[in-house]
Structure formats: structure tokens, C-alpha cells
Amino acid sequence: VELDPERYPGILTRGGLLAVLGHPDQPSPVLRGKFIREQVFCDPPPPPPCNADTTLPPIDPDATARQQLEQKTSGDACVGCHSFLNPPGFAFDHFDQVGKWRETDHGLEIDTTGELVMTDVDGEFEGHVDLIQRFADSPEAEACMTTHWFRYAYGRGVTEADTCTQEDLSTMFAESGGDLRELMVALTQTRAFLYRAPAAGDSQ
């Protein structure tokens, strides 16, 4: 399947991912925004308050999903987190709940503009392509990518003792221009990869 790179730039626009980050009958800007905070910037949002109403409102054929969500999350108890969760999710509103491109939502014009906040590449964006380009220019996103590969390659979480290793890997990844092959090689050259701390009871 050939996809137009002007419309589908990278993994964040793939149907499999967008379908996972959606509900059975409608897309979820909240889940998409949460994914970006957690997986692109390694900055997970706090859980919702215990008394928060997280039920989905009935689909309104006379409103876009964005309009409904903005209305539901505009209260004082919600707006604090949703002010930075919703906008990056809205950027992908041209994709429905299974990742299929759509021109309108219930026949209404789709608004994919917004403002990215609480990152190192904050600012207004015009849609998902513009937003994804911001991610590509973000040192924070590069460092987060390094953290994901660290966890995957070593099969464990990051500890305080790994601070220097992470900094070295992040520097190398940035200097390589984001070359994943170079990062994978570098992961095999660290003390964390080459040496194992003795477990209790191991002979010295």
C-alpha cells in the first residue's frame, strides 16, 4: 500500500496505531494526546481525579468530536490536564477511529489547529504534519526515544546509576542525526550492556 507522505508522515499516522488509540465508534483525541505525552516526550500526565466523569458522551451528529470533547473537559477539574492533552490529539482528527482519512466529521469542518505546550518545541501548529515536524526537531523527543531503546535493549527500567549512560547515548543519537542503527550499536558499547552487577550470593 502506497501512502501519500504529505498526508501520512511516519508511524504516528499509521492505521494500526491510530486504531489502538481510539474507541470502537469514534476516535479519541485524549488517548492520542496521552500517547504523545508518554511515548514521544516521556512525560506521562497525572491520573484523572477520583471524581472525574470519564464516560463518553453520546455521539452528537450536529457537533464534531472536538467540539464535544472541548465542552466536556472545560470544567475546572479537567482543564488543567486536558489543556495539554487535547491539542496534540486534535491534530490527528482527520483520521477516524480506525485511522482512515476523513475530510469532515458528521459533515462538519474539522479543525486540526492547536498549540503545543510544556515541551521544548512549544507553539501553535496547523495540523498533524506541522506537529510531527516539531517532534522531529525536539531534543526532548530524541532523549525520550533513547530512553525507550535503552529499556527495550536492556530489558529493564532506567535507574539513577544509568544517568551518565543515558546522557552519552542521547548525545550520540543527536550527533548522528537520529540514526537508529547508530543508536543500536552504541547501546552495545556501554558498561550497562557489557557488565552485570553481581547479585546477592554470587561468588566474586
BELQUI-V830108 format. One record per residue. N is the residue number from 0. PSI is psi in radians with two decimals (none if undefined). OMEGA is omega in whole degrees, -180 to 180 (NA if undefined). D_CENTER is the distance of its C-alpha to the mean C-alpha in Angstrom with 2 decimals. Layout:
[[N | PSI | OMEGA | D_CENTER] [N | PSI | OMEGA | D_CENTER]]
This chain:
[[0 | 2.16 | 178 | 24.56] [1 | 2.21 | -180 | 24.18] [2 | 2.47 | 179 | 21.32] [3 | 2.00 | -178 | 21.70] [4 | -0.32 | 177 | 19.46] [5 | -0.36 | 180 | 19.79] [6 | -0.55 | -175 | 18.11] [7 | 1.19 | -178 | 15.90] [8 | 1.57 | 172 | 14.55] [9 | -3.12 | -170 | 12.61] [10 | -0.50 | -177 | 10.72] [11 | -0.19 | 179 | 8.19] [12 | 0.15 | -178 | 11.60] [13 | 2.48 | -175 | 13.26] [14 | -0.70 | -179 | 15.08] [15 | -0.78 | -180 | 14.54] [16 | -0.80 | -178 | 10.80] [17 | -0.58 | 178 | 11.33] [18 | -0.68 | 177 | 14.35] [19 | -0.60 | -178 | 12.85] [20 | 0.71 | 180 | 10.58] [21 | 3.01 | 175 | 13.84] [22 | 2.87 | -177 | 17.27] [23 | -0.57 | -175 | 20.44] [24 | 0.07 | 179 | 21.81] [25 | 2.66 | 177 | 19.08] [26 | 2.87 | -179 | 15.42] [27 | 1.71 | 174 | 13.23] [28 | -0.54 | -180 | 11.43] [29 | -0.84 | 179 | 10.95] [30 | -0.65 | 179 | 9.27] [31 | -0.75 | 178 | 6.95] [32 | -0.69 | 179 | 6.44] [33 | -0.71 | 178 | 6.40] [34 | -0.76 | -180 | 3.82] [35 | -0.76 | 179 | 1.58] [36 | -0.75 | -175 | 4.80] [37 | -0.80 | -169 | 5.48] [38 | -0.44 | 179 | 4.31] [39 | -0.65 | -177 | 4.10] [40 | 0.01 | -179 | 6.64] [41 | 0.73 | -177 | 8.15] [42 | 1.27 | -176 | 9.13] [43 | 2.43 | 178 | 9.39] [44 | 2.78 | 176 | 11.35] [45 | 2.75 | 178 | 14.94] [46 | 2.74 | 179 | 16.26] [47 | 2.71 | 176 | 18.07] [48 | 2.65 | -178 | 21.76] [49 | -0.53 | -177 | 24.16] [50 | 0.18 | -178 | 25.87] [51 | 2.41 | 176 | 22.90] [52 | 1.83 | -176 | 23.51] [53 | 0.16 | 178 | 20.48] [54 | 2.54 | -180 | 22.54] [55 | 2.37 | 176 | 21.69] [56 | 2.68 | 175 | 24.35] [57 | 2.49 | -180 | 26.54] [58 | 2.21 | 179 | 25.53] [59 | 1.96 | -178 | 27.48] [60 | -0.18 | -179 | 28.74] [61 | 0.19 | -180 | 29.62] [62 | 2.64 | 175 | 26.18] [63 | 2.83 | 177 | 22.76] [64 | -0.62 | 179 | 19.88] [65 | -0.79 | -180 | 18.58] [66 | -0.70 | 179 | 22.04] [67 | -0.75 | -179 | 22.26] [68 | -0.71 | 179 | 19.02] [69 | -0.67 | 179 | 19.95] [70 | -0.73 | -176 | 23.33] [71 | -0.55 | -174 | 22.24] [72 | 0.32 | -178 | 19.90] [73 | -0.13 | -179 | 22.26] [74 | 2.82 | -177 | 24.31] [75 | -0.62 | -177 | 24.62] [76 | -0.29 | -174 | 23.14] [77 | -0.61 | -167 | 19.85] [78 | -0.47 | -178 | 19.34] [79 | -0.83 | -180 | 18.48] [80 | -0.70 | -176 | 15.02] [81 | -0.28 | 177 | 14.51] [82 | -0.44 | 176 | 15.36] [83 | -0.16 | 176 | 11.97] [84 | -0.79 | -173 | 10.02] [85 | -0.84 | -172 | 11.91] [86 | -0.85 | 180 | 12.01] [87 | -0.48 | 175 | 8.64] [88 | -0.68 | 178 | 9.19] [89 | -0.48 | -179 | 12.73] [90 | -0.42 | -177 | 12.05] [91 | 0.35 | -176 | 11.79] [92 | -0.22 | 175 | 14.93] [93 | -0.14 | 178 | 17.09] [94 | 2.25 | -178 | 15.75] [95 | -2.90 | -173 | 17.48] [96 | -0.27 | 176 | 16.81] [97 | 0.21 | 177 | 17.41] [98 | 0.22 | 179 | 15.67] [99 | 2.40 | -179 | 19.04] [100 | 2.43 | 176 | 19.52] [101 | 2.52 | -180 | 21.51] [102 | -0.52 | -178 | 23.38] [103 | 2.89 | 175 | 24.06] [104 | 1.89 | -174 | 23.16] [105 | 0.59 | -180 | 26.50] [106 | 0.05 | -179 | 28.22] [107 | 2.67 | -180 | 26.69] [108 | 2.41 | -179 | 24.97] [109 | 2.30 | 179 | 21.15] [110 | 1.98 | -179 | 19.74] [111 | 0.25 | 179 | 16.38] [112 | 2.83 | 178 | 17.07] [113 | -2.96 | 179 | 15.60] [114 | 2.22 | 176 | 15.02] [115 | 2.29 | -179 | 12.14] [116 | 2.84 | 177 | 13.39] [117 | 0.62 | 174 | 13.31] [118 | -3.13 | 177 | 11.95] [119 | 0.04 | 178 | 14.31] [120 | 0.75 | -179 | 13.90] [121 | 2.68 | 174 | 14.59] [122 | 3.00 | 180 | 16.49] [123 | 2.55 | 178 | 17.12] [124 | 2.75 | -176 | 15.70] [125 | -0.26 | -177 | 17.55] [126 | -2.98 | -173 | 15.06] [127 | -0.60 | -180 | 12.18] [128 | -0.79 | 178 | 14.13] [129 | -0.72 | -179 | 14.69] [130 | -0.78 | -180 | 11.14] [131 | -0.63 | 177 | 10.09] [132 | -0.62 | 175 | 13.22] [133 | -0.75 | 179 | 12.24] [134 | -0.73 | -178 | 9.34] [135 | -0.43 | -179 | 12.17] [136 | 0.09 | -172 | 14.48] [137 | 2.06 | 172 | 12.66] [138 | -0.58 | 178 | 14.44] [139 | -0.70 | 178 | 11.97] [140 | -0.65 | 176 | 9.27] [141 | -0.77 | 179 | 12.34] [142 | -0.66 | 178 | 13.35] [143 | -0.72 | 177 | 10.20] [144 | -0.72 | 178 | 10.73] [145 | -0.71 | 179 | 14.30] [146 | -0.75 | 179 | 13.73] [147 | -0.77 | -180 | 12.14] [148 | -0.60 | 175 | 15.14] [149 | -0.87 | -179 | 17.48] [150 | -0.71 | -178 | 16.77] [151 | -0.80 | -176 | 17.14] [152 | -0.64 | -175 | 20.23] [153 | -0.14 | 176 | 21.98] [154 | 0.54 | 180 | 21.20] [155 | 2.99 | 177 | 20.72] [156 | 3.03 | 180 | 18.76] [157 | 2.36 | 178 | 19.18] [158 | 3.01 | 179 | 22.35] [159 | -0.56 | 180 | 24.04] [160 | -0.25 | -178 | 26.26] [161 | 0.07 | -175 | 23.40] [162 | -0.86 | -178 | 22.74] [163 | -0.71 | 179 | 24.93] [164 | -0.79 | 179 | 23.66] [165 | -0.73 | 180 | 20.04] [166 | -0.73 | 179 | 21.32] [167 | -0.75 | -180 | 23.44] [168 | -0.71 | 179 | 20.75] [169 | -0.72 | 179 | 18.40] [170 | -0.79 | -180 | 21.48] [171 | -0.74 | -178 | 22.47] [172 | -0.73 | 179 | 19.13] [173 | -0.78 | -179 | 19.19] [174 | -0.45 | 180 | 22.89] [175 | -0.04 | -178 | 22.46] [176 | 0.45 | 180 | 20.31] [177 | 0.57 | -179 | 17.28] [178 | 1.91 | -178 | 19.58] [179 | -0.55 | 178 | 18.15] [180 | -0.72 | 177 | 21.76] [181 | -0.64 | 178 | 22.89] [182 | -0.74 | 180 | 20.24] [183 | -0.67 | 176 | 21.39] [184 | -0.79 | -179 | 24.95] [185 | -0.59 | 179 | 24.34] [186 | -0.43 | -180 | 22.95] [187 | -0.02 | -176 | 26.40] [188 | 0.12 | -177 | 28.29] [189 | 2.79 | 176 | 27.27] [190 | -0.57 | 179 | 29.51] [191 | -0.51 | 179 | 26.85] [192 | -0.67 | -172 | 27.20] [193 | -0.40 | -176 | 30.92] [194 | 2.60 | 179 | 32.25] [195 | 2.27 | 178 | 32.04] [196 | 2.41 | -179 | 33.19] [197 | 2.40 | 176 | 36.22] [198 | 2.85 | 180 | 35.77] [199 | 2.26 | 179 | 38.37] [200 | -0.19 | 177 | 41.59] [201 | 2.49 | 175 | 40.91] [202 | 2.51 | -178 | 43.98] [203 | none | NA | 43.76]]
